[in-house]
Amino acid sequence: MPYSQRFGEIAFCAITSDEQVKGYGTRLMNHLKQHARDVDGLTHFLTYADNNAVGYFVKQVASIEPSTFHGFTKEITLEKERWHGYIKDYDGGILMECKIDLKLPYTDLATMIRRQRQAIDEKIRELSNCHIVYQGIDFQKKEAGIPKNPIKVEDIPGLKDAGWTPDQWGHSKFRTTNASERQQLNNFMRNLLKLMFEHPDAWPFKEPVDAREVPDYYDIIKDPMDLRTMSKRLESGQYYVTFEMFVADVKRMCGNARTYNSPETIYFKCANRLENFFTSKAQAYILQISSKSS
């Protein structure tokens, strides 16, 4: 390649399959860029990449400045007269270009990035306390996942230190603000759960799955749910603090049935019909609460 053209062609660049994803390809490319720039005075690389190599070349970034970001791209900015006729066309290959950065220390990128990350981390520590690790919550559960001792949101370690205030309570779209609304929600969930128990498609979901009858069920389903467990959670008065949690358990219960059973089984079909029934009944409550809040 004539030095006057100031670009180099990468005709072949490969790392054996058992050594890929270890960073060798990137290190090889970085040394090549620095040598080509400092010794040969090159400003660009061109290469014809096949489909398997495009991803590798895209990741070989040549500049970290957003305004001058140049990895290997399919957009060729090098003047055509500088390269046309100097490199061979390959059928099935994609022509890609890399503009070599004039200042980037390619062979010391890891050190530079590590120092930059360290500087950013130190600045974050100056401006916030997000690096402080608080003691975890001693959260013990009874049967059905019901907490032994209710924990108030404001008692969570570090929450107030992070700037949280009670008016920022926003984890529920349907938050109950007083005892009367809370009682109304509980009554609605009880009535809805009763209707589900009485539904003709509820029979597979009334009790937890018996591992003696279905030995591999709990190997596949890691977060089981059933109507009896939901009833215990609801009657405790400590679990379903939001309507979304109640809805999530129903969806999890029906989703588990679809995960474990194939679509042609009665269990799969029962799950679909029961969930559709639940959704239609719950929608009325959601619309009612939404209209109040608006």
Backbone torsions as a table, in degrees:
resi	resn	phi	psi	omega
1	MET	NA	123.8	178.7
2	PRO	-61.3	135.0	-179.1
3	TYR	-62.4	-25.0	-178.2
4	SER	-64.9	-24.1	179.8
5	GLN	-76.9	-25.3	174.3
6	ARG	57.7	33.3	171.2
7	PHE	-139.8	157.3	179.0
8	GLY	-121.7	148.2	177.0
9	GLU	-103.8	126.8	173.7
10	ILE	-91.2	104.6	-176.1
11	ALA	-83.9	-31.7	-178.3
12	PHE	-153.5	127.8	177.0
13	CYS	-146.5	114.0	-176.1
14	ALA	-147.8	146.3	173.5
15	ILE	-119.9	134.2	-178.3
16	THR	-56.6	148.6	-171.4
17	SER	-58.6	-35.4	-178.1
18	ASP	-79.0	-3.9	178.3
19	GLU	-114.0	2.6	180.0
20	GLN	-72.2	166.5	-177.3
21	VAL	57.2	20.6	176.5
22	LYS	-107.6	0.1	177.1
23	GLY	92.8	-1.0	-177.8
24	TYR	-66.7	-40.0	-179.2
25	GLY	-62.4	-42.5	179.0
26	THR	-66.1	-42.0	179.1
27	ARG	-63.6	-42.8	178.4
28	LEU	-60.5	-43.9	-178.9
29	MET	-65.8	-39.8	-179.7
30	ASN	-64.2	-41.6	177.3
31	HIS	-65.5	-38.3	179.0
32	LEU	-64.0	-43.6	-179.8
33	LYS	-61.7	-45.5	-176.8
34	GLN	-66.8	-41.0	179.3
35	HIS	-66.2	-43.4	-178.6
36	ALA	-63.5	-35.9	179.9
37	ARG	-76.2	-50.5	-171.7
38	ASP	-79.0	-32.0	-176.2
39	VAL	-98.6	-45.4	-174.8
40	ASP	-98.3	-9.3	177.9
41	GLY	70.3	26.2	-179.4
42	LEU	-79.7	151.2	179.8
43	THR	-115.9	-17.2	-176.5
44	HIS	-142.9	156.6	166.0
45	PHE	-121.0	144.3	170.5
46	LEU	-125.0	146.7	176.9
47	THR	-154.2	149.0	170.6
48	TYR	-97.3	114.6	-176.9
49	ALA	-106.3	136.7	172.6
50	ASP	-82.8	176.9	-174.7
51	ASN	-60.0	-30.8	-179.0
52	ASN	-75.0	-19.2	-174.3
53	ALA	-103.0	-14.0	-176.0
54	VAL	-57.8	-45.9	-178.9
55	GLY	-58.9	-40.7	178.6
56	TYR	-62.5	-48.2	-176.7
57	PHE	-66.6	-34.0	178.3
58	VAL	-60.9	-34.1	-176.9
59	LYS	-78.9	-11.0	-176.9
60	GLN	-83.5	74.1	-174.9
61	VAL	-68.4	140.2	-178.0
62	ALA	-107.3	-10.4	-179.8
63	SER	-151.7	142.0	-179.7
64	ILE	-101.1	-2.0	175.8
65	GLU	-80.5	123.2	-177.2
66	PRO	-55.7	-36.0	-176.9
67	SER	-72.9	-18.8	-179.1
68	THR	-125.5	32.8	-176.6
69	PHE	-66.5	119.8	178.1
70	HIS	-142.2	107.2	164.0
71	GLY	-102.4	-159.9	170.4
72	PHE	-77.3	122.9	-178.8
73	THR	-126.8	162.6	177.1
74	LYS	-82.0	-9.8	178.2
75	GLU	-86.3	116.4	-177.0
76	ILE	-94.3	112.6	179.8
77	THR	-99.5	-16.5	-179.9
78	LEU	-65.1	134.5	-178.6
79	GLU	-54.8	132.7	-173.2
80	LYS	-59.4	-34.6	-178.5
81	GLU	-67.5	-17.1	179.1
82	ARG	-79.7	-23.9	-176.0
83	TRP	-124.0	-24.8	-176.0
84	HIS	-64.4	126.7	-178.8
85	GLY	91.4	-12.2	180.0
86	TYR	-95.7	-20.1	179.1
87	ILE	-122.8	157.6	-176.2
88	LYS	-88.0	139.6	173.8
89	ASP	-81.1	139.7	179.2
90	TYR	-119.8	127.7	177.3
91	ASP	-66.9	132.5	178.5
92	GLY	83.5	-3.9	178.3
93	GLY	-95.7	157.5	179.3
94	ILE	-111.9	120.9	179.5
95	LEU	-71.5	126.2	-179.2
96	MET	-128.8	150.3	-176.9
97	GLU	-125.8	146.2	172.5
98	CYS	-131.3	124.5	175.2
99	LYS	-90.2	123.2	-176.7
100	ILE	-80.6	126.4	179.5
101	ASP	-69.6	142.1	-174.5
102	LEU	-79.7	-20.0	-172.7
103	LYS	-120.7	-18.1	-172.1
104	LEU	-64.2	129.5	177.6
105	PRO	-81.1	83.2	-171.2
106	TYR	-56.9	-40.4	-175.8
107	THR	-79.5	-3.5	179.4
108	ASP	-127.0	28.0	-177.6
109	LEU	-62.6	-40.4	-177.2
110	ALA	-60.1	-44.2	179.4
111	THR	-64.8	-43.5	-179.5
112	MET	-62.2	-45.9	-179.4
113	ILE	-65.4	-39.3	178.7
114	ARG	-62.1	-41.4	178.3
115	ARG	-67.2	-37.8	178.2
116	GLN	-64.7	-43.6	178.0
117	ARG	-61.9	-40.7	179.4
118	GLN	-63.4	-41.8	179.5
119	ALA	-64.8	-40.8	179.0
120	ILE	-65.9	-41.0	179.5
121	ASP	-63.3	-41.0	178.6
122	GLU	-65.0	-38.4	178.4
123	LYS	-66.9	-39.7	177.5
124	ILE	-61.9	-40.7	179.6
125	ARG	-64.4	-30.9	177.5
126	GLU	-70.6	-33.3	-172.9
127	LEU	-95.9	-15.0	-176.8
128	SER	-148.5	173.4	177.1
129	ASN	-114.9	25.0	-176.4
130	CYS	-67.0	-14.7	179.9
131	HIS	-84.5	-9.0	-179.3
132	ILE	-75.9	130.1	178.8
133	VAL	-102.5	120.1	-179.0
134	TYR	-93.4	159.3	178.0
135	GLN	-63.8	137.7	-178.2
136	GLY	-68.4	166.5	179.8
137	ILE	-82.5	134.0	174.9
138	ASP	-83.1	83.1	-172.7
139	PHE	-105.9	105.0	-179.5
140	GLN	-107.1	142.8	-175.9
141	LYS	-114.0	151.4	171.2
142	LYS	-99.1	-160.7	178.0
143	GLU	-60.4	145.7	177.2
144	ALA	66.0	18.1	177.5
145	GLY	77.7	12.3	-179.3
146	ILE	-75.9	130.2	-178.7
147	PRO	-66.2	140.3	176.6
148	LYS	-67.4	-42.4	-179.8
149	ASN	-129.1	117.3	179.4
150	PRO	-58.5	141.5	179.7
151	ILE	-115.3	126.1	177.1
152	LYS	-77.5	144.8	-178.9
153	VAL	-57.3	-42.3	-176.8
154	GLU	-68.1	-12.0	179.4
155	ASP	-92.4	-0.5	178.5
156	ILE	-68.8	123.0	-177.2
157	PRO	-56.0	130.8	175.5
158	GLY	88.7	-11.5	-175.9
159	LEU	-67.7	-47.3	179.2
160	LYS	-67.7	-35.4	179.0
161	ASP	-63.2	-26.5	179.1
162	ALA	-82.0	-1.8	177.5
163	GLY	100.8	8.0	-179.0
164	TRP	-71.5	140.3	173.9
165	THR	-130.8	156.9	-176.2
166	PRO	-55.9	-29.0	-179.5
167	ASP	-72.5	-8.1	178.7
168	GLN	-91.3	6.5	177.9
169	TRP	-60.4	111.2	-175.2
170	GLY	-145.7	23.6	-177.1
171	HIS	-80.3	-4.8	179.0
172	SER	-129.9	134.0	175.0
173	LYS	-72.9	-19.3	-175.2
174	PHE	-121.8	53.1	-176.6
175	ARG	-68.2	135.5	175.3
176	THR	-92.3	127.3	-172.3
177	THR	-99.8	-10.8	179.2
178	ASN	-146.8	172.4	-175.4
179	ALA	-63.1	-35.2	-179.0
180	SER	-66.1	-44.0	178.3
181	GLU	-66.6	-36.4	178.2
182	ARG	-63.5	-43.2	179.2
183	GLN	-65.2	-37.6	178.1
184	GLN	-63.3	-41.9	178.3
185	LEU	-64.9	-44.7	-179.9
186	ASN	-61.4	-42.4	178.6
187	ASN	-63.2	-41.0	179.2
188	PHE	-63.4	-43.6	179.9
189	MET	-65.6	-38.1	177.8
190	ARG	-63.4	-46.0	-179.6
191	ASN	-64.1	-40.1	-179.9
192	LEU	-67.2	-39.9	178.8
193	LEU	-66.4	-37.2	177.5
194	LYS	-63.4	-43.6	178.2
195	LEU	-63.1	-35.6	178.4
196	MET	-68.9	-40.9	177.1
197	PHE	-59.2	-36.4	-176.2
198	GLU	-84.6	-8.4	-177.3
199	HIS	-69.1	140.4	-177.8
200	PRO	-62.6	-19.0	179.1
201	ASP	-97.8	10.5	-176.0
202	ALA	-87.2	-10.5	-172.3
203	TRP	-56.0	-34.4	179.6
204	PRO	-74.2	-9.9	-169.7
205	PHE	-115.7	5.2	-173.8
206	LYS	-74.1	-26.1	-179.2
207	GLU	-133.3	159.6	175.1
208	PRO	-59.5	148.9	178.2
209	VAL	-63.8	131.3	-179.4
210	ASP	-81.5	115.7	-178.0
211	ALA	-64.4	-21.9	178.1
212	ARG	-72.7	-29.4	178.9
213	GLU	-89.0	-30.9	-179.9
214	VAL	-128.3	81.8	-170.3
215	PRO	-58.3	-33.9	-174.6
216	ASP	-96.8	5.5	-173.6
217	TYR	-59.4	-47.4	-174.8
218	TYR	-80.2	-6.4	170.2
219	ASP	-77.7	-29.4	-177.9
220	ILE	-95.8	-42.1	-178.0
221	ILE	-99.6	107.4	-175.3
222	LYS	-89.6	-15.2	-178.5
223	ASP	-132.3	72.0	-174.2
224	PRO	-70.0	157.2	178.1
225	MET	-153.9	148.7	178.5
226	ASP	-153.3	168.5	-176.2
227	LEU	-67.6	-33.7	179.3
228	ARG	-66.0	-41.8	177.9
229	THR	-64.2	-41.2	177.7
230	MET	-61.9	-38.7	178.9
231	SER	-62.7	-42.6	178.4
232	LYS	-64.1	-40.9	178.5
233	ARG	-64.5	-40.8	-178.4
234	LEU	-68.1	-43.7	-177.2
235	GLU	-70.3	-21.2	177.9
236	SER	-67.9	-26.5	-178.4
237	GLY	71.7	6.5	-175.0
238	GLN	-119.4	-7.3	-173.0
239	TYR	-100.3	-56.4	-176.1
240	TYR	-82.9	78.9	-179.9
241	VAL	-80.3	-12.7	174.6
242	THR	-136.8	155.3	177.4
243	PHE	-67.1	-30.5	179.7
244	GLU	-60.9	-35.1	179.2
245	MET	-66.1	-37.8	177.5
246	PHE	-65.1	-46.3	178.8
247	VAL	-62.0	-40.9	-178.5
248	ALA	-61.7	-38.5	179.3
249	ASP	-66.7	-39.3	177.7
250	VAL	-63.6	-46.5	-179.7
251	LYS	-64.5	-37.0	178.1
252	ARG	-65.7	-42.7	-179.9
253	MET	-60.2	-48.2	-179.5
254	CYS	-70.8	-37.0	177.9
255	GLY	-64.3	-38.2	177.3
256	ASN	-60.1	-40.7	-179.9
257	ALA	-63.4	-38.2	179.6
258	ARG	-74.1	-28.4	178.2
259	THR	-71.5	-43.2	-174.3
260	TYR	-81.0	-34.3	-173.8
261	ASN	-106.9	149.4	178.9
262	SER	-77.8	157.6	-173.4
263	PRO	-59.3	-25.3	-176.8
264	GLU	-84.1	-4.5	-177.5
265	THR	-82.0	158.3	178.4
266	ILE	-66.1	-31.4	-179.2
267	TYR	-65.6	-42.6	178.4
268	PHE	-62.0	-44.8	-178.1
269	LYS	-69.4	-38.7	175.9
270	CYS	-60.8	-40.9	-180.0
271	ALA	-61.6	-43.1	179.5
272	ASN	-63.4	-46.7	-177.6
273	ARG	-67.2	-40.5	179.8
274	LEU	-66.6	-40.4	179.5
275	GLU	-67.2	-38.7	176.5
276	ASN	-63.2	-39.8	177.1
277	PHE	-62.7	-46.7	179.5
278	PHE	-60.6	-44.9	-178.1
279	THR	-60.9	-42.3	-179.5
280	SER	-64.7	-37.7	179.5
281	LYS	-74.4	-39.7	-178.1
282	ALA	-70.7	-29.7	-177.3
283	GLN	-59.6	-36.1	179.5
284	ALA	-61.7	-41.3	179.5
285	TYR	-68.1	-41.9	-179.1
286	ILE	-61.4	-43.2	178.3
287	LEU	-64.7	-36.7	-179.8
288	GLN	-65.8	-45.8	-179.6
289	ILE	-68.7	-38.3	-179.7
290	SER	-63.6	-40.1	179.7
291	SER	-66.6	-33.7	177.8
292	LYS	-67.9	-43.1	-176.3
293	SER	-70.1	-26.5	-179.6
294	SER	-84.3	NA	NA
